[in-house]
Amino acid sequence: MGDAEELCEYYLWNKEFPVKPENRNGIRIDAQNWVITIAFLSGERMRRATSSVGIFAFLPTTMVTDFPFLIQADFILNSSRDCILLDNVWNLGILECIPSSFVNAFGSHSLCTSVGQAFEFLPAQASPIPQFNELRESIITRLQSLEILPCGIYIP
């Protein structure tokens, strides 16, 4: 394999959100902010990607969202550390922030090198996880409310 094959580049979008009082619990009772990172795979590897991407809580989990981007945050995990607790108030607060994070990243002009590349990151496929389908719908609704006018030629 050449160097180009071994490298995997991502565009990272970090955003801090204030923790709402109703989402504080346990050891995170004094936490003031959530930091959410959305990671977008770039280049040729993105087009050839065969594995589904998912959720990270500083390390990968086994959760597959089928979104074309990764989500990294300080999620509370189950005891085997392979799955986020979807009914945990802390995690629910983080999940509420993901659509806003995605839309902000999508709207940034540095997300892609070509006009149409950003559209490849839209979560078009349904997720096997119902809570992530809700996130997907929220992202789509938020994007539909924006005035987006691509101005350029895009050839995949």
N, C-alpha and C positions, 0 to 999 in steps of 0.2 A: 504494500500500500504506500502511496505517496503521502507527503505531508498534508496535502489538501484533503485526503481521505481521512486522516487521523484527527484533524481539527474539527471542532464543533463550536460554532460561534452562536452566541445568543445576544439579543438586545434585551436589556433588563430595564423594567420600569418599576421604580420604588415610590411608594407613597405612604405617608404617615397619616393615620386617622386617630382622632381622640377616642379613647375607650369610653363608652357610655356607662353610667353608673349601674344600670340594670344588667350589664354584661360582665361585671367584675365578679369573680368568685375564687374560692380556694387560695392558692399561693399567688394568684395574680390580682388579688384584691386591691393592691396599690398601684397597679399598672396604669400609666397615663395614656399610652399610645400603642396602636398596632402598627407594625410596618408590614406592608403587603408588597410582595414582588411578583410581577408578572414577567415571565421569561418567554421570549419569542425566538424560536430557532431561525437562523438566517442562512442564506446561501443554498447551494445545491442539496445539502443534507436535508433541508426542509422538504424539498420536493420528493426525495427518495425515502423519507421516514416511513418505516413499516410498523413501528411500535406506537401504541397509543401513549399519550402523555397524561400526567396527572398531578397529584398533590404532593408537596414537600412540606415537612415540618422540620426543617434544617437537614433532614435526611429524607430520601424518597419513601413514600408509603406504597402500598399495593393498590391504592384507589386509582381507577382509570376513569377519567372524565370524558374522554373522546374529544376534548377541546384541542385546538391546534396551538396551545400554549400551556406553559407550566404555571402553577400557583404555589408560591412559597409564603408561609406565614407561621406564626407561633401558635399553631393549632394544639389543642389538647387531644392526645391520642389514647387509644385503648391500651391495655396492659402489654400487648405484644408489639406495640408501636408500628403497626402496619395499616392502621385505619384511624381517621379522625372520628371523634364522637359527634355525630350529626345532630344530637339532641342537647348538646352542651351549650349553655347560654354564651359562654366565651366564644366558642366556635361560630355560633349563629351570628354574633356581632361581626366577626371577621367576614363571614360569607356575605353579609349585607353590603360590605364595602367593595367586594370584587367587581360588580358591574361598573361602578364609578371608576375604579382603577383601570379596568379594561378600556372604557370609553376615553379616559384621559390619555392613556397610552396610544390608542388608535388615532386620536386627534393630534398627537404630537407629530411634528414634521420629520422627526428623526427615526421614526419606527421602521421606515423602509427606504431602500435606495431607488425604487421605481414606484410610479404612481399606483399601479394595481397590486403591488405586493402586499400592502396592508390588508386588502380584502381577503387574502388567503388565510388570515388569522381569525376571521369571523367564525364563531362557534356554530357551524351549519348543521352538524350531526347531533342527533339526540344523544344524551348521556344515559348510560345504564343506571345512574344514580338519580332518583327523582329530584332531590334537592338541587342538583346541578342543572337539571332541566329548567328549574325556576330561575337560576342565575342566567342561563342561556336566554330565556325569554326576556328577562330584565335588560340584558345587554342589547338584544335586538330592539326592544321598545325604546331604549335610550338613544340608540343610533338612528332610529327612524325619526326621532324628533330633531335631529341635527340637520343642518344644511351642508351636505357634502357634495362638492363639485370637483371630481377628478379632472385634472387638466394636464393631459399628457398621453402618450401612447404606451400601452402595456402589452407585451407579448410574453406569455409564460414560457 
